[in-house]
């Protein structure tokens, strides 16, 4: 996250400590000076994904995944052409010290999602080809810094200003200021420290802890910043804001004269005393209560924890130890999970996160914030997640060492406080489904049958339906199994039907309204499939499933370039919502696939191979959803459109699922037979 305004402040210093440099020239210089034949650069892959995904209005379609993948690979090739060997790092999950500020960020993202949907009305993965890709286990910034030091990397390419205060590679280069000619801004940390009046860059982590960052909220620092700004202490209140330039000079003096000579723990205590001792007890108590604390002592403890978390997040103690604990200190399953995570045998970081007792966190997706909670993946997919947790933590339940899982999966409604919730894992029925244990599932043993049965149980625990589903999924080409499982999950829990009904109203199932633009500019009714500018919306679960199946078949045949050349269709509110639901379901299925030992091979579970939001919207604009499909498409639809929804799998009542979908499915199946 970094410190808001720090980059602008640093780049305004004169003489500048942030010159523009050539990446290729620096790489060549590094090779000559060190005698190395490679110039390794660690790249913040998460920022590249964010930058590409947020690059234009097409993000509304739900993800141009093939294009994103191709662009990231092209970026890696560009670096290689300049003599740089890239290593891409991606974040596993936020550290415990960052969760509070992370929640505030998610509220801001909820606002952006609402703005995105408001814009519809007026609207006219990862590098992999011979690239090293890593996913963090703990604090990503610390792991990246330690990797840089351990491998004596040439450069760190990132955006986060936290790295200004960390000992990383020889050069910290800004990926945000990177130009096509591979020139960018070099943040010279020694020069920055000198320009700010510090004795050396080793003091920068202390300064960062005294500024609002990913660990320390701005409101916690108001008492300290009020003093640093030289304002009357009597004016203390929780709504005060201080520009960086108003406080940084005195904060640097505090770091240079007092904090740098003591241990990290003692430095935290000194900051606490400096922040609170200057104020009358009654004033500080009132301030603490205004922030939501019971009193000044509770506020002091919260500030202590966040200051300590900030120093740890900036690797202030300079530990060179590995991020993994010594062998023998953890249980076998956790050790094995860490090894699989480090070897990239897990597609997602969630397995390790859950086994370590950390929070499963996900931002709000691009689901429609105007729809009720039953249409949101946070609630609709929770029964599935409970079963997933039950499979992952089955052995701990048997050993009576299991605890509720903490989720921080942000809904889009924006209602209520954003905080983690405790979820009790579902208990696996061993009489119906055998669980051989995670080591057996993960260690290459012949466990195909067990993996499939665990997958089908998580999708639907009903023995009869689960067996039928298992057979239908196994009959599909392996590359379509995850797609079909995600569509079954969304259909079976009732969220597709509920979304259709909430979006288009209860009368929509009786007729399909297709509208065109008449000569006088007014919308007019037109027969389905006729006329330009058609406005087709799916009005049944089967139509939605067929749209996704057809998208899959089309995406398999198109290159990223061909997708990019498609005429951008108008985003549809319901389609944007359904695409977001689908990708969220795929994310959950990827975690389950990791848990059960990859029943679908890792190289066949990437959503870029079977979904693209632009293609999805283009097919909707073509009004092809009700046409008959090819054999592959029909097989996917038939595998998904069974007897759904299921009361035991869904928080959505069948009556709310968009009509008599069970009858629809039965009629469809009979037609196919």
Protein Blocks (a to p, Z undefined) as FASTA:
>chain_A
ZZghklmmmmmpccdfbdcddfklmmmmmmmmnopabdcddddfklmmmmmmmnpmklmn
opafklmmmmmmmmmmmmmmnopacdddddfbdcfklmmmmmmmmmmmmmmmmmmmmmmm
mmgbbafehpacdddfblmklmmmmmmmmnopabdcdfblklmmpccdfbdcdfklpcfk
opacdddfklmmmmnopabfklmmmmmmmpccfklcfklmmmmmmmmnopafklgcfkbc
cdfklmmmmmmmmmmmmmmmpcfklmmmmmmmmmmmmpcfklmmmmmmmnopablklmmm
mmmmmmmmmmmmnomnopabdfbdcehiacfklmmmmmmmmnopafbfklmmmmnopacd
ddddfbdfkbcfklpfklmmmmmmmmmmmmmmmmmmmnopaccddddddcfkopajdddd
ddddddddfklpccebjklmmnopacklmmmmmmmmmmomcfklmmmmmmmmmmpcfklm
mmmmmmmmmmmnommmmmmmmmnojklmmpccdddddfkopacdddehiaehiacddfbf
klmmmmmmmmmmmmmmpcfklmmmpccddddfklmmmmmmmmmmmmmmmmmmmmnopaaa
fklmcfklmgcfklmmmmmmnopmlpccdfklmmmmmmmmccdddfklpcbdfklnopaf
klmmmmmmmmmZZ
